Amino acid sequence: MPTPNEKLADTIPEAAHRLSISRTRIFAELKAGRLQAVRAGGRTLIPRTAQQDWLDALPKVRAEVDIFEP
């Protein structure tokens, strides 16, 4: 359950910043149906739960693979 001051959804620029991806990637994920959004008046919002679902659906990196090795 969110705390009283915790946001339930982010604008597209906020979600892009929070997920460390570009706005273009946000739009691509929305178009592909992998990320869900809602409309509130003229604003498009990405619920925090949808952001977490998107992250959870990403491919997992194996722990024994050094992802920082060039």
C-alpha atoms as a printed R data frame, in Angstrom:
   type eleno elety resid chain resno      x       y       z
1  ATOM     1    CA   MET     A     1  0.000   0.000   0.000
2  ATOM     2    CA   PRO     A     2  1.469   3.380  -0.949
3  ATOM     3    CA   THR     A     3  2.241   5.891   1.756
4  ATOM     4    CA   PRO     A     4  0.140   9.108   1.758
5  ATOM     5    CA   ASN     A     5  2.832  11.106  -0.070
6  ATOM     6    CA   GLU     A     6  3.827   8.377  -2.548
7  ATOM     7    CA   LYS     A     7  2.819   8.959  -6.165
8  ATOM     8    CA   LEU     A     8  0.741   6.248  -7.821
9  ATOM     9    CA   ALA     A     9  1.656   7.222 -11.408
10 ATOM    10    CA   ASP     A    10  4.205   9.254 -13.344
11 ATOM    11    CA   THR     A    11  4.067  11.360 -16.483
12 ATOM    12    CA   ILE     A    12  5.986   9.993 -19.454
13 ATOM    13    CA   PRO     A    13  9.104  12.120 -18.767
14 ATOM    14    CA   GLU     A    14  8.989  11.163 -15.073
15 ATOM    15    CA   ALA     A    15  8.604   7.458 -15.865
16 ATOM    16    CA   ALA     A    16 11.463   7.626 -18.372
17 ATOM    17    CA   HIS     A    17 13.694   9.207 -15.738
18 ATOM    18    CA   ARG     A    18 12.607   6.747 -13.050
19 ATOM    19    CA   LEU     A    19 13.232   3.735 -15.335
20 ATOM    20    CA   SER     A    20 16.465   5.206 -16.776
21 ATOM    21    CA   ILE     A    21 15.230   4.918 -20.360
22 ATOM    22    CA   SER     A    22 14.419   7.493 -23.024
23 ATOM    23    CA   ARG     A    23 11.000   8.957 -23.750
24 ATOM    24    CA   THR     A    24 11.275   7.326 -27.181
25 ATOM    25    CA   ARG     A    25 11.701   3.922 -25.520
26 ATOM    26    CA   ILE     A    26  8.656   4.616 -23.318
27 ATOM    27    CA   PHE     A    27  6.557   5.302 -26.431
28 ATOM    28    CA   ALA     A    28  7.914   2.177 -28.159
29 ATOM    29    CA   GLU     A    29  7.065   0.015 -25.139
30 ATOM    30    CA   LEU     A    30  3.561   1.533 -24.971
31 ATOM    31    CA   LYS     A    31  2.999   0.920 -28.681
32 ATOM    32    CA   ALA     A    32  4.210  -2.687 -28.358
33 ATOM    33    CA   GLY     A    33  1.843  -3.254 -25.421
34 ATOM    34    CA   ARG     A    34  4.646  -4.128 -23.009
35 ATOM    35    CA   LEU     A    35  4.018  -1.036 -20.856
36 ATOM    36    CA   GLN     A    36  0.572   0.151 -19.829
37 ATOM    37    CA   ALA     A    37 -0.618   3.760 -19.509
38 ATOM    38    CA   VAL     A    38 -3.786   5.554 -18.472
39 ATOM    39    CA   ARG     A    39 -5.264   8.886 -19.530
40 ATOM    40    CA   ALA     A    40 -6.270  11.529 -16.999
41 ATOM    41    CA   GLY     A    41 -7.762  14.403 -18.944
42 ATOM    42    CA   GLY     A    42 -5.064  15.388 -21.417
43 ATOM    43    CA   ARG     A    43 -2.265  13.720 -19.502
44 ATOM    44    CA   THR     A    44 -0.819  10.281 -20.124
45 ATOM    45    CA   LEU     A    45  0.272   8.617 -16.911
46 ATOM    46    CA   ILE     A    46  2.252   5.445 -16.346
47 ATOM    47    CA   PRO     A    47  1.099   3.764 -13.113
48 ATOM    48    CA   ARG     A    48  3.941   2.735 -10.814
49 ATOM    49    CA   THR     A    49  2.533  -0.805 -10.808
50 ATOM    50    CA   ALA     A    50  2.805  -0.889 -14.633
51 ATOM    51    CA   GLN     A    51  6.401   0.304 -14.383
52 ATOM    52    CA   GLN     A    52  7.211  -2.498 -11.932
53 ATOM    53    CA   ASP     A    53  5.447  -5.067 -14.147
54 ATOM    54    CA   TRP     A    54  7.517  -3.885 -17.129
55 ATOM    55    CA   LEU     A    55 10.746  -4.208 -15.139
56 ATOM    56    CA   ASP     A    56  9.762  -7.674 -13.901
57 ATOM    57    CA   ALA     A    57  9.120  -8.826 -17.492
58 ATOM    58    CA   LEU     A    58 12.599  -7.841 -18.720
59 ATOM    59    CA   PRO     A    59 15.077 -10.650 -19.409
60 ATOM    60    CA   LYS     A    60 17.130 -11.598 -16.375
61 ATOM    61    CA   VAL     A    61 20.920 -11.336 -16.371
62 ATOM    62    CA   ARG     A    62 22.759 -14.393 -15.084
63 ATOM    63    CA   ALA     A    63 24.769 -13.623 -11.952
64 ATOM    64    CA   GLU     A    64 27.886 -15.412 -13.192
65 ATOM    65    CA   VAL     A    65 28.100 -13.240 -16.289
66 ATOM    66    CA   ASP     A    66 30.184 -10.113 -15.801
67 ATOM    67    CA   ILE     A    67 27.947  -7.476 -17.389
68 ATOM    68    CA   PHE     A    68 30.593  -4.794 -16.991
69 ATOM    69    CA   GLU     A    69 33.279  -6.616 -18.974
70 ATOM    70    CA   PRO     A    70 33.933  -4.973 -22.373
